[in-house]
Each structure stands twice: as C-alpha cells, then as structure tokens.
Amino acid sequence: MSESGSALSQHKIHIYNQLPTNVIPLRFHCFSKDYFSGSVTILTGQSFNLSFASNLVRNNRYACHFSCGDRHADFDVFNVAWKNLHRTYNYVVMSDGFYVNYDANDHMNNLERVASWF
C-alpha cells in the first residue's frame, strides 16, 4: 500500500531495469531545477534510487530521459503539481514501455503503464 505525500515530505524514486538480459544496458539521466544525476547506466536486474524532500511552495519537478539503443523516452517521474502525491515511486523499465507503482515493499505489484519507447 502506498503512502500519500504531505505538504513537506520525503519522496523516493526507484528505477528498475527489467529489460531482457540480451538487450544493451539502459542509459538515462534525471534532472530537476536543482539536481542533475549525470549519465547513469544500469544492467538488467539493477536499479537506481533518488530521494528528495518536496515542498508545495517550490516548483518540484523531476524528469528523466531514457535510451536503450535506438529507443528513447522522456517523462516526468515526479511533479508536485500532480493531483495525487506518493512517498514511493517505482518505475519499472520493460521492453514494451515504462510502468509505475507506489508500493514501498514490492516494485512489481499492480503496475500501471505510464510511457512508451519512441
């Protein structure tokens, strides 16, 4: 079960590479107004974690650009303007797209598709 965020709360973003093992590594970078992850590369089965505090007064928005060979994707992984905020965001990268859930205990439970490769 996910926990709803508050006016000032800690958030965690996890990115899990669940691409097939014969696919080249997942490359991405994530950024906000005050943060840049640098270029990150993770292999199948690996993950990347990011934690930060949000404040409804500030314009907190985190986005990521993903690439895997000739496939790409860009989308927000957190935006304080979203109607429902959560403490945990699990993004699971698969060959057919990107999925999210908000479960702090199981990143593969009740996944919802949020983006596609282009």
Backbone as JSON, one array per atom type, in Angstrom:
{
  "sequence": "MSESGSALSQHKIHIYNQLPTNVIPLRFHCFSKDYFSGSVTILTGQSFNLSFASNLVRNNRYACHFSCGDRHADFDVFNVAWKNLHRTYNYVVMSDGFYVNYDANDHMNNLERVASWF",
  "N": [[0.85, -1.17, 0.0], [0.54, 2.23, -0.8], [1.81, 5.35, 0.5], [0.37, 8.49, 1.0], [1.66, 11.68, 0.0], [2.68, 14.63, 1.86], [2.41, 18.19, 2.64], [5.08, 18.89, 3.07], [7.32, 16.59, 2.46], [9.23, 13.53, 2.36], [10.36, 11.93, -0.56], [10.8, 9.04, -2.6], [12.35, 7.82, -5.46], [12.58, 5.09, -7.52], [14.24, 3.37, -10.05], [13.93, 0.62, -12.01], [15.58, -1.74, -13.97], [14.16, -3.89, -16.06], [14.53, -4.97, -18.51], [15.05, -7.41, -21.16], [17.77, -9.77, -20.74], [19.48, -9.91, -22.92], [19.58, -7.44, -24.05], [21.07, -4.24, -24.74], [22.65, -2.17, -22.18], [20.6, -0.05, -20.07], [20.43, 3.4, -20.37], [20.34, 6.6, -18.85], [19.4, 9.89, -17.7], [18.44, 11.95, -15.0], [16.72, 14.86, -13.87], [16.16, 18.03, -12.24], [15.16, 21.35, -11.35], [17.18, 21.94, -9.53], [18.87, 19.74, -9.53], [20.92, 17.23, -11.04], [21.44, 14.1, -12.29], [23.56, 13.19, -13.73], [25.01, 11.06, -16.25], [23.66, 7.87, -16.2], [24.08, 4.38, -16.12], [22.55, 1.27, -16.15], [22.38, -2.25, -15.73], [20.36, -5.09, -16.71], [18.19, -6.08, -14.14], [19.33, -4.42, -12.28], [19.1, -1.36, -10.27], [18.3, 2.14, -9.77], [18.36, 4.75, -7.42], [16.75, 7.58, -5.98], [16.33, 10.16, -3.68], [14.43, 12.77, -2.16], [13.2, 15.83, -0.7], [10.01, 17.23, -0.89], [8.3, 20.32, -1.39], [5.4, 22.08, -1.31], [5.36, 24.77, -1.9], [7.53, 25.27, -3.49], [8.6, 24.7, -6.89], [8.71, 21.7, -7.51], [9.85, 19.38, -9.7], [10.75, 16.48, -11.31], [12.34, 15.0, -13.99], [13.11, 12.48, -16.46], [15.33, 11.3, -18.98], [15.49, 8.59, -21.06], [17.39, 6.03, -22.7], [17.94, 3.27, -24.87], [19.77, 1.68, -26.94], [18.46, 2.41, -30.06], [16.09, 3.32, -29.08], [14.09, 5.63, -27.23], [12.91, 7.66, -24.48], [11.11, 10.17, -22.69], [9.96, 11.59, -19.74], [8.09, 12.95, -16.93], [9.03, 11.99, -13.69], [8.34, 12.75, -11.22], [6.17, 15.24, -10.04], [5.24, 18.01, -8.34], [2.83, 19.2, -8.83], [1.07, 17.22, -9.51], [-2.06, 15.6, -8.99], [-2.32, 13.48, -7.09], [0.05, 12.71, -4.74], [2.79, 10.63, -3.83], [4.86, 8.81, -1.53], [6.66, 6.89, -2.4], [7.88, 6.02, -5.57], [8.0, 3.67, -7.94], [9.55, 2.96, -10.82], [9.43, 0.83, -13.48], [11.27, -0.47, -16.02], [10.59, -1.88, -19.07], [10.62, -3.94, -22.05], [8.42, -3.19, -23.58], [7.69, -0.72, -22.6], [7.24, 1.73, -19.95], [6.54, 1.44, -16.54], [4.72, 2.09, -13.49], [4.46, 1.88, -9.94], [3.41, 2.4, -6.53], [4.25, 1.16, -4.3], [6.0, 0.57, -1.44], [7.07, -1.83, -0.7], [7.04, -3.77, -2.75], [8.09, -3.68, -5.89], [7.01, -4.7, -8.24], [4.31, -5.06, -8.09], [0.95, -4.51, -9.04], [1.34, -2.85, -11.42], [1.22, 0.09, -13.46], [1.02, 1.29, -16.7], [2.94, 4.0, -17.89], [4.43, 5.27, -19.83], [5.78, 5.06, -23.18], [8.28, 3.64, -25.35], [10.01, 5.55, -27.86]],
  "CA": [[0.0, 0.0, 0.0], [1.35, 3.45, -0.87], [1.51, 6.41, 1.45], [0.2, 9.79, 0.34], [2.61, 12.7, 0.4], [2.14, 15.77, 2.6], [2.9, 19.47, 2.15], [6.53, 18.79, 3.09], [7.57, 15.18, 2.75], [10.32, 12.85, 1.69], [9.93, 11.07, -1.66], [11.82, 8.15, -3.14], [12.15, 7.35, -6.83], [13.39, 3.92, -7.85], [14.14, 2.97, -11.45], [14.34, -0.78, -12.12], [15.77, -2.23, -15.33], [13.62, -5.24, -16.26], [14.67, -5.32, -19.92], [15.65, -8.73, -21.32], [19.21, -9.79, -20.49], [20.24, -9.77, -24.16], [19.46, -6.05, -24.52], [22.16, -3.39, -24.25], [22.29, -1.52, -20.9], [19.71, 1.11, -20.02], [21.12, 4.64, -20.05], [19.39, 7.68, -18.59], [19.74, 10.94, -16.75], [17.28, 12.57, -14.38], [17.06, 16.24, -13.53], [15.16, 19.0, -11.77], [15.72, 22.71, -11.35], [18.36, 21.97, -8.65], [19.51, 18.42, -9.46], [21.23, 16.5, -12.27], [22.0, 12.81, -11.89], [24.66, 12.76, -14.58], [24.65, 9.9, -17.06], [23.58, 6.64, -15.41], [23.92, 3.15, -16.89], [22.26, 0.12, -15.3], [22.15, -3.51, -16.42], [19.13, -5.81, -16.35], [18.16, -6.51, -12.75], [19.86, -3.38, -11.4], [18.2, -0.23, -10.04], [18.84, 3.46, -9.42], [17.5, 5.34, -6.39], [16.84, 9.02, -5.76], [15.47, 10.63, -2.58], [14.4, 14.22, -2.04], [12.07, 16.38, 0.02], [9.2, 18.15, -1.7], [7.67, 21.43, -0.69], [4.37, 22.56, -2.23], [5.62, 26.16, -2.26], [8.54, 25.23, -4.56], [8.21, 24.02, -8.11], [9.44, 20.44, -7.59], [9.56, 18.54, -10.86], [11.88, 15.65, -11.72], [12.1, 14.33, -15.27], [14.21, 11.63, -16.88], [15.48, 10.93, -20.39], [15.97, 7.22, -21.13], [17.74, 5.49, -24.01], [18.4, 1.89, -24.95], [19.98, 1.54, -28.38], [17.8, 3.47, -30.82], [14.82, 3.65, -28.43], [14.2, 6.74, -26.28], [11.69, 8.09, -23.79], [11.23, 11.31, -21.79], [8.73, 11.87, -18.99], [8.23, 13.35, -15.53], [8.95, 10.91, -12.7], [7.7, 13.38, -10.07], [5.77, 16.63, -10.25], [4.46, 18.41, -7.16], [1.52, 19.63, -9.3], [0.18, 16.07, -9.7], [-3.19, 15.56, -8.05], [-2.01, 12.53, -6.01], [1.47, 12.54, -4.49], [3.13, 9.44, -3.06], [6.23, 8.81, -0.98], [7.47, 5.97, -3.2], [7.59, 5.88, -7.0], [8.8, 2.61, -8.55], [9.45, 2.92, -12.27], [9.96, -0.42, -13.99], [11.53, -0.33, -17.46], [10.44, -3.14, -19.78], [10.81, -3.78, -23.49], [7.25, -2.55, -24.18], [7.4, 0.59, -22.04], [7.58, 2.12, -18.59], [5.44, 1.16, -15.62], [4.93, 2.65, -12.15], [3.59, 1.62, -8.8], [3.76, 3.25, -5.39], [4.36, 0.2, -3.21], [7.34, 0.6, -0.85], [7.52, -3.19, -0.41], [7.07, -4.65, -3.91], [8.1, -2.82, -7.08], [6.36, -5.35, -9.38], [2.91, -5.24, -7.74], [-0.05, -3.57, -9.57], [2.0, -1.87, -12.29], [0.42, 0.89, -14.38], [1.86, 1.81, -17.79], [2.97, 5.46, -17.89], [5.12, 5.82, -21.0], [6.22, 4.12, -24.2], [9.51, 3.98, -26.07], [9.81, 6.1, -29.21]],
  "C": [[0.9, 1.24, 0.0], [0.9, 4.45, 0.19], [1.37, 7.71, 0.69], [1.22, 10.77, 0.87], [1.91, 13.81, 1.18], [2.73, 17.04, 2.03], [4.43, 19.51, 2.12], [6.86, 17.35, 3.45], [8.72, 14.65, 1.91], [9.75, 11.93, 0.62], [11.12, 10.24, -2.13], [11.41, 7.71, -4.53], [13.12, 6.21, -7.06], [13.16, 3.6, -9.32], [14.74, 1.58, -11.56], [14.45, -1.17, -13.59], [15.3, -3.67, -15.4], [13.6, -5.58, -17.75], [15.25, -6.72, -20.03], [17.17, -8.68, -21.18], [20.05, -9.64, -21.76], [20.17, -8.37, -24.77], [20.63, -5.24, -23.97], [21.72, -2.65, -22.99], [21.36, -0.32, -21.09], [20.55, 2.32, -19.61], [20.07, 5.73, -19.83], [20.06, 8.76, -17.76], [18.43, 11.55, -16.26], [17.69, 13.96, -13.89], [15.85, 16.97, -12.97], [15.81, 20.36, -11.88], [17.06, 22.75, -10.59], [19.18, 20.69, -8.66], [19.78, 17.9, -10.86], [21.95, 15.23, -11.88], [23.31, 12.5, -12.61], [24.18, 11.56, -15.37], [24.73, 8.64, -16.21], [23.38, 5.47, -16.36], [23.64, 2.01, -15.92], [21.94, -1.09, -16.18], [20.82, -4.11, -15.99], [19.24, -6.31, -14.92], [18.71, -5.48, -11.78], [18.84, -2.24, -11.25], [18.99, 1.02, -9.69], [17.85, 4.08, -8.45], [17.79, 6.82, -6.21], [15.88, 9.38, -4.65], [15.55, 12.14, -2.51], [13.18, 14.62, -1.21], [11.32, 17.33, -0.9], [8.58, 19.19, -0.8], [6.66, 22.02, -1.67], [4.58, 24.01, -2.65], [6.61, 26.23, -3.42], [7.99, 24.49, -5.77], [9.05, 22.76, -8.26], [8.96, 19.62, -8.77], [10.84, 17.8, -11.21], [11.48, 14.93, -13.0], [13.32, 13.48, -15.6], [14.16, 11.43, -18.39], [16.14, 9.56, -20.41], [16.37, 6.88, -22.56], [18.24, 4.06, -23.86], [18.54, 1.59, -26.44], [19.33, 2.7, -29.1], [16.43, 3.84, -30.25], [15.05, 4.71, -27.36], [12.86, 6.98, -25.61], [12.04, 9.24, -22.86], [9.91, 11.46, -21.05], [9.07, 12.31, -17.57], [8.13, 12.11, -14.66], [8.4, 11.43, -11.37], [7.36, 14.81, -10.44], [4.84, 17.01, -9.11], [3.05, 18.87, -7.57], [0.57, 18.46, -9.56], [-0.88, 16.05, -8.62], [-2.9, 14.65, -6.85], [-0.5, 12.38, -5.9], [1.68, 11.31, -3.61], [4.54, 9.59, -2.51], [7.16, 7.96, -1.83], [6.96, 5.91, -4.62], [8.53, 4.82, -7.55], [8.54, 2.61, -10.04], [10.17, 1.67, -12.76], [10.06, -0.3, -15.51], [11.48, -1.72, -18.08], [10.55, -2.88, -21.28], [9.62, -3.1, -24.16], [6.89, -1.21, -23.56], [7.81, 0.73, -20.59], [6.34, 2.0, -17.71], [5.76, 1.77, -14.26], [3.98, 1.98, -11.16], [4.12, 2.42, -7.63], [3.96, 2.41, -4.13], [5.79, 0.15, -2.68], [7.91, -0.79, -0.62], [7.67, -4.09, -1.62], [6.97, -3.83, -5.2], [7.41, -3.44, -8.3], [4.85, -5.54, -9.18], [2.04, -4.14, -8.37], [0.58, -2.47, -10.42], [1.02, -1.2, -13.23], [1.35, 1.47, -15.44], [1.76, 3.34, -17.84], [3.64, 6.06, -19.11], [5.53, 4.68, -21.94], [7.56, 4.56, -24.75], [9.13, 4.66, -27.38], [11.11, 6.02, -29.95]]
}
